[in-house]
Amino acid sequence: MNKAAQFIQERLQARADNGSLRKLSRLHLPVDFCSNDYLGLSRSTALKERIENLLLQIPDLTTGSGGSRLLSGNHVFTEETEAMIAEFHHAESGLIFNSGYDANVGLISSLAQRGDTIISDELIHASLIDGARLSHASRYTFQHNDLAALEAKLKLATGNIYVLVESVYSMDGDLAPLTAINACCKRYGANLIVDEAHALGIFGKHGKGRVQELGLEQEVFARVVTFGKALGCHGAIVLGSPVLREYLINFARSFIYTTAAPLHTIVSIHAAYQLLSETDHTPIITERITQYTLAMETAGITNTPSESSIQTILYNSGVKAKFAAESLQQKGLDVRPILSPTVPKGSERLRICLHTYNTNEEIQTLISQLVLLKQHE
């Protein structure tokens, strides 16, 4: 075995030894409390029909994609979709990327230059972290949602300053204090970038997101909105000024050097946004969140405070979190454990996602099983 193979084997064995080895799963259980399909659009017959109808309306539809958007992969329908999404979100312009990861990496790595400063919440998504690492800017983190800590780092910043936050954090489901963060950024001339991945479809009228719910759409420098959660599709869009869009077309490597998404993907995104604009799902998902929260309080189970679809129960042990998840799965409840290194060691948890299609009975069954687990701890 050569040194590279030995290195790989040792790293995998270390993960296996501490119980954190990742594996692909084919598990699909009857009751979904796991996926990010918050509005059920990935299983929606209405969305499927809308996609099929739109496909019939595009005369030069191709089944695949033959190049990057700068070569042969651009289409007038893609640009019309970008304009439609930007209008929906009260943004001047937007540029679609193939994934949320591509969008964050491309945006951050191309913007921040040597002498600039990136300041990020300590709990931001890995894609934002990787984008910052690929830049030549100075990088700081601040304690989660701590405005005093943010301001302390802003006082150290030089050059163009970019502050990176999520509007809804993916592991705890808690909300960033965007209004206060925006005010702090304005005092120091910093550019606020907000990842809205887990806010789309959940917050604001018609699920337009936290930024619009708070009336900040003209304040933030850029928003990243992903389609792989509440929209049940794939891809993402960076919303901002027309100049930012042109800049990304010229300098974002994850946009320039990748094959364009096939037109079928763009049609799916377009159709999902049409459904989002026609139906406000937020009252339904809010009802599910409220029902779950009240039932948990009644049952006396400690839940990390969250107003979003993401609910967390801390176990502070990978073994305990995995045991709890496996026990729920045996009852047909699809709940997954979140383990180190995805979360810091000692903060392992169950991550429970609530959906519009989860029934009252399913939620009550989940909580009843959680009560039984607590009784046997």
Disulfide bonds with the S-S distance in Angstrom:
none
